[in-house]
Amino acid sequence: TAADSVAVVMPNRITPSTTSVSVASGITEDTTMTRISYCSASKLTLIGRRRAYTGPMDSPTTRVLSLLELLQGQAQLNGTELASRLGVDGRTLRRYIARLQALGIPVQAERGRYGAYRLQPGSRLPPLMFTDQEALAASIGLLFAAHAGLDGATAGARSAQGKLERVMPQALGARLRALSQTLQLDLDGPNAGTPGVVLLDLGLSAHLRERVAMHYDAANGASTERAFDCFGLAWRGGHWYAVGHCHLRAALRSFRVDRIRSVTPVGQNFLLPVDFDAVRQLVLGLARIPRTHRVVVRLHTDIATARRELFDTIGLLAPAADHVLLHGQTDDLPWYARQLARLPFDFAVIDPPPLREALQALAARLARLAGAAAGARSG
């Protein structure tokens, strides 16, 4: 392949009726315990139960593995394109296809002038081929999955990570092990247990744009049944959310997935809004949750600077002629005052008056602390 290196993860047993595979002319290897093949820029190594074989990159075996990689990367490819990429003629390509099929890898061939080859959908997983960059991406993804708050995912992710590290070439495997042992993810929030099957069902309904009947338990303990069009899924603050149109409320809503008890397709489709952003909608929805105090602040800056200095959930920003209006809500006015005090531009509180009092109290406290610090130095 064009990559510097590629690892090929083999299944424990390719097929019950096949016990050997031709590695090179006159050489066979027991494949029952074959675990990994490794291609470098100059050689191919097959590690099996009894011995290892090393051959040049231009060997037929290497081309067969390259063929498998091509088939894994595309839904289907025609024979002309496959032969061209492998640098062989059509007859040799058909021989390579037959070799994969003999190993139990379900390659389907469509006959005719515009015929093509593909791996049979839903078939048993064939050998997987990873470049170093792909193995790194898979490893980091598994580390995230272990902390993503999905029921059963932690053990599954760690098991998959161990398998990935064990079948990698020694140098790459050592690097992945070092990464998994030293990388820490700062994922804020409690990581509530989320049923993986519910998340998968919602993801499928969003992809197919199919309405579901949803059983939801709210934070106050109320249980409801509702029709729901899932536009997308988002992860924020340790929780998974389903974002979409709730037919019970006739409006856009966000639902904690760990509070969804079941989803059932109802056989109706929906239209997805143009350029819908599930994360953005989730943030806006959280900002609109009713709070004790309604806040309006005039920010003496431009909209770009305001967005850079303020986080989304603090409120909604509305640009005006020479300023920006911040519309927000809060249950904690002293906390809101602290968020405003750190801004690098001027502002004026329009509403509520108690927020101005919270700012004055904060200013007095800071002045007192600054004075105490100056007195300590002079003493």
N, C-alpha and C positions, 0 to 999 in steps of 0.2 A: 504494500500500500504506500501512499504518499507520506503517511505519518512516519515519525522517527521510530516508533515502536507500537506494537499492538498486542494486547493480551486476549486470548481466546478461552473463555470459560466453558468447559465441556460438562455435559450432564454425567451423572454417575454411570449410567448405562445408556448407550445410544439406542439399542434395540435388543430385545431378548434373543432374537435369532441371529444377531451379528456379533461375532466375537473378535474379529480382526479387521484391520483397515490397511490398505496398501499405502505405505509411506513413500516409498520410492521403488523403482524397478527391482524386484527380487527381495524386497524387505517388507516384513509385516510386523505389526505391533498389536498386542492385546489391548483392546479398548475398554474392557470392562471397568478398569480402574483409572482410565485416562482422566486427568483433571484439567490440564492447561496446555495450550500451545502458545509459544511466544515468538513473535517475529521482530527482529531488529533490522537495521539497515542492511545487514550482510548475511543473515542466516535465519533459519527457522528451527526451533527446538520443540520436539514433541516429548513430553514427560509422561511415561506410562508406568505400568506395574513393574516391568522387568528391566527395561533399559531405556535410554534416551537416544533419539536420532537427531542429528544435526545435518541440515542440508542447505544449499544456496537459496536465496530469495527467488530465483527464477525457476525453481523446481515446480513440477506439476502440483505437488501438495500445497505449496504456497499460493499458487493460482486458484486452487479449489477453495482455500480459506478466503482469498480475496473475493472470489465469486460469492461466497456466503455473506461476506460483509456487505457487498453491493446489494444483494437481495434483502438483507435486513434493513438497509437504509432507504429503500424505495417501496412503494406499494406494488409496483411491477415495472419491469424493464424488458424491452424487446431484445431479440437475439442479436441483432446487428450492433446495438449499443453495448451490450454485455461483451461481445467478442472484441469490439474495438477497445474497450477499457482494459481488458485482460491481455490484449495483444496476441490473440489467437484467431484461428478461422472458425467457421460455424461448426464443422465436424468435431473439432477439439472441444468447443464449448459444450456440445451435446454430450460428449464423453464425460466432461466435468459434472454436468447436471446429473448424469446417470450415477456418477460416483457419490454425489451428495444423497441421492435417493437411496442408494444401496446402504448408506449409513443410517437410514431411517429418518432423514430430514425431508419433510414433505414439500418438495418443490413441484408446483403445478405448472404445466405447459399448455398454452393456448395455441392451437394449430392455426395455420393459414398465413397469408401474406403479411398480415399485421399482428402475428402471434407474439406472445410475450410470456415471460416467466415470473412467477411470484411464489412466496411462501404461503402455504395454506393457512388461512385465518383460523384462529382458535386451536391450532395444532400444538403439540407439546413443544416446549421451549427448546430451540436448537442451540448449539454453542454460541455464546455471546462474545462479541469482539469489542474491546475497549482500547482506545488510545490512552496515553497518560492523562491528557486533559479530560477525557470522558470519565476515567476512573476517579479523578479528583472531584469532578462535579457530582458523581454518584455518591462518593464518600461524604461530602459536605451535605448533600441532600439527606442522607441517612442520619447524620448527626442532628440536623434540624428536626427530622421526623421524630427522633427519640424525645424531643422536648416540645412537640407541637400539641400536646393535650389530647391525643386520640387514644381511645381505649384499646389496649393491646399493641399499640404501635411501638412503644418503647422497647419491649422485648423483641418484637419482630425486626425493628430497625437495628438493634445491637447484634442480633443473630445474623442478619444480612451483611452488616459491616464486617463481622468476623469472617464470614465466608468470602467476601470480596478480598479481604486482606490476605487470607490463606492461599488463594489461587493466583494471586498476582506474582509476577517475577520478584525475586528476592529484594532487589533494590527498591522497586516501586512499592512493594508490600511493606517494607520497613518505613518508608516515608509516610504511607497511609496510616500505619499504626502510630507513628509519632504524632501525626496530625490529630487522630482521634483521642489520644491521651492528653494532648496539650491544648486543644481548641476548646474555648468556653464561649457559649452563646448567652448574651444578655437579653433574655426574653422576658419582658416585664409581664406581670400578672400571675394569677394563680394557676393557669393551665388546667382548667376544669376538664374532667374526663368527657370526651365527645365520642359518641358511638360512631365508629368508622363506617358502618353500613349506612347510617343516615347521611353522612357526608357524601358517600359515593352515590347514593340515590338522588340527592339534591344536585350533585354535579352532573349526573346523567340527564335529569329533568331540565337543567339550565341549558345543556348542550343541545338536547332535542327540542327545546322550547315547548315542553309539555307541562300543562297545569297538574298540580298535585293536590290531594286532600291532606291536610296537615293537622296533627294533634299536637297542641303546644301548651306547655305549662309555664305561665308567667311567673315573674319574681314574687308577686303577692300571693301565689298559690292557686290562682284561678286557672282552670283548664278549659280550653276552647278547641273547637274544630273549625277549620277555615279552609277555603280554596286559596291557593297561593301560586303565583307565577314567579319562579326563582330566576332572577336575571343574572345572578352571579354570587360567588362566595368570597368572603374576605376574612382575614385573620388580623386581630388587633387586641392588644392588651391581655394576651393569654386566652383569648376566646375566639372560636370560629363563629361567623355570622352568615346567615342566608339573607340576601338583599333582593327585594323584588316587590311586586304588587300584591297587596293583601286585599282579597275580595270582601272580607268581613268588614274592613275599615274603608275600603274603596280609596286606598292611597298607598304610596310607597312606604314600606316598613322594613326594618331590620330585625331579625330574630336570632337569638343565641341558639346555636345548633345543639348544644348540650341540653337544652330544655325542650327540644323537639322529640316527642316520643315515637312518632311514626310518620311516614310519607307514603302516599299511595297514588300512582298515576290515575287520572280520570279520563284519559283519552281525548282531551281537548288541547289544542295548541294556542300559543300566544305570540305576539310580535314583540321583539326586543327593541327598546328605544335606541335610537341612533347614538353611537359613541357612549354607551352607558359605562360608567366607571363605578364598580361596586365599592371600592375602598373610599372614593370621594363621597359617594352617597351615604355610606356608613358614617363617615366623619360628620357630615352635615346633619344627619339624623341625630347623632349623639349631642351635637351642639344645640339642637332644637328641643331636647327633652325639657319639659317644664321644670323650672327651679323656683326658689323662693323670691329671688330678686331679679328683675329685668334691668339690664345694663345698657346704656347708650353712652359712648365716648367719642369725642371728636379728636382724631389723630392728625397732627399737623405734619403730614408726610405724603408720599405718593403710594399708590396701591402696591407697587412692586416691593417697596421697602417694608410696608406693613405686613405683607405676606411672608417676607423673609424673617421678620423679627417675632411674629406671633404664630403659635401653633393652631391648627385648624379648629380644635374643639373649644377654643376660648370664645368663639363667636363667628358671626358672619360679617364680612367686610364689604362696604358699599362705597365706591369712589364718588366724590362730589367735585365741585369746581376747583377748589384749592386745598382740599383735605379729604380724609377718609373717615366714614362713620363706622364704628364698631358696634354691632348689635349682639349682645350676649346675655347669658343667664347664669346665676350662681346661687348656691346655698351658703357660700362662705365669702363675705365681703373682704375681710382682712387678706385672704388668699388672693382675691382678685386685685386688691390694691398692690400686693407684692409683684404680681405679674406686670402691672402697668408701670411700677416704679423702675423696673429694669430696662424700660424702653429708651433708646438713644435719642428720641425726638420728643418734642413737646406734645401735650395732649390736654384736653379739658373734659371733665366729667359733666355730662348733661343730666344723667339720671342713673341711679337714685341719689338723693342728697346724703344718705348714710355712707355711700362709697367715698364721698369727699371727706367725711369725718374719719373713715378708716385710713385714708391717705395721710391726713394730718397726724393721726396717732402714730403711723409708721414713720413719718418724718421726724416727729418729736423723739421717738425711740432711737432712731439712727443718730440724731444730733446728740442725744445723751450718751450713747455709746462712743461716738467720736470724741466728745469732751472728756469722757473717762479715760480713753486711750491716750489723749494728749497729756492729761494730768499725770498718768502713770509714767510717761516718758520723762516729764520734767522733774518728777520726784526722784 
